[in-house]
């Protein structure tokens, strides 16, 4: 019989190991995702692919735990796990080296998966297996204990990791320091878990009778195929909704860890609430709140209000939270006895992997635009209204099943009508729509001309009239910062121009005979569209060339291009490639610039104020900065903000430039962005 002190100390070892493992699992995700984000252009697909990898490996870890506890003796389980822990220590440190940087020709999804597998695969595999494996060991050693409380503890550790990252870790530590500290904590985890594995050598199997066995209505029953399917389907949909929501807010605002972590934290919070105490999940209130929140999201379709970012985020996160509460609450209502817990966790993790595969691989293959959010919200409407109307307290509908079905269908009909009003008509004039790792590109035609949209952001426009097709448009008008630089620097002399971001090639319209324009573009589909649907490149009088791949990586590997003007136009979209605005990035640019050259930086952005970053870089590098805010003159020109950085005082003092410049925003003591430190959160335009 185990003494109370021994029972406490044994439980403490298990609790510490599970808490540390859960903390490390959810710290490694933002750390390594942020590390490799710049290598793939800052695309939202980086986080989605990372989540897919971690969900697949989580399933692999749960599979290992299930098979080990089912087919191996207690002693053999300890030996195998201890051996794997030793091998995992050999993989550290976990941050990938520069040799893993892509060349630009690789398929991004599989390149990311390979990087993650090689650098964090085995450590993450062991961390993900810790929860179910150690809970099975715990149930064997302390049969009257509650392994499900350890599951709730693991979710607390996960939530602590996610909350601490944007608030404490990211602002205070460089990415390399984050990786080093994570590796040290993994060594601590390996020590604690190794002790438990060694102690398994002397343990024999005992009859498992958990206190939780009497709490669940299905606990005493052997699960059938319907039960297994439910364990798979509910987590699968919750995972799909998590990833779809994260994708949506990142496309609308910015690809930053903060917007990865908030929805993931809410997702985990639903696990904690539901698994810690079943009574905390109220079917009626959670489903009802979810129904209302879905209607609030689409309520903006019937208003002209300009919703601020916090309201926009709260609406989507609230709907996701209550839908996940229903999914995980219904999952807990169907949890089995402790002897089936590894199978339960295995199917739950399989559901998460299925959700990740659906959003990460299947949807991009099936759809030429982003439909995941709309599909998930429609499915959520069915689930939430169904649960709400089927709850025993919904007596106002009576006991007739047909009335409840009609109620569900009625709500979904209203939902579909509202969604059609919001999203209908957006494809008017659409002539081309394509989707890849970097997002959705759509080409549309109007009586005025042809437009390219990346998501909701206009990335180029060409006038239809034959005599006007070579005129610069949108953000690149003659009074814009880039227009002024290209027209007035070295006027009448051949120029060498570099451009980070191709768009539709509008900048090439400024090319004159003898000029050389070199574009850097990471998205191969953009190059296809610029040549197939637009004629700026073809009709330019300059010699034009396109280098495919990440601009910074390409420029690091090239000899000096001796640019007179370098155009940085990669920041107007929702995905901010921060690695192009760091001190190290500008060191690369300077190697390619003439001494009197100009760097023109497009800082127009709906959600992020980049002026303080650029101003601080100018101060650090000894540049003078001039802000050019050009007006909106439809249909040809679009309002744009450009910063001109140069050491050429004569150019900035010219009348053509002085007459168009204005004061810049941001203090000169703003933190300098480097590869190891950059934080977009402090630059978000909240209101």
SULSUL-V737551 format. One record per helix or strand of 3 or more residues. SS is the DSSP state (2 for helix, 1 for strand). FROM is the first residue (numbers start at 1). LEN is the number of residues. If there is no record, write none. Layout:
# SULSUL-V737551
<<SS:FROM:LEN> <SS:FROM:LEN>>
This chain:
# SULSUL-V737551
<<2:4:37> <2:44:28> <2:74:18> <2:98:3> <2:108:34> <2:147:26> <2:175:28> <2:211:4> <2:225:28> <2:257:20> <2:278:3> <2:283:20> <2:309:25> <2:338:29> <2:372:19> <2:395:3> <2:401:23> <1:430:7> <1:439:7> <1:449:6> <1:457:7> <2:466:3> <2:481:8> <1:496:5> <2:506:5> <1:516:6> <2:524:9> <2:536:4> <1:543:6> <2:551:7> <1:563:6> <2:578:3> <2:583:9> <1:593:10> <2:611:11> <1:624:7> <1:640:7> <2:649:5> <2:655:4> <2:681:3>>
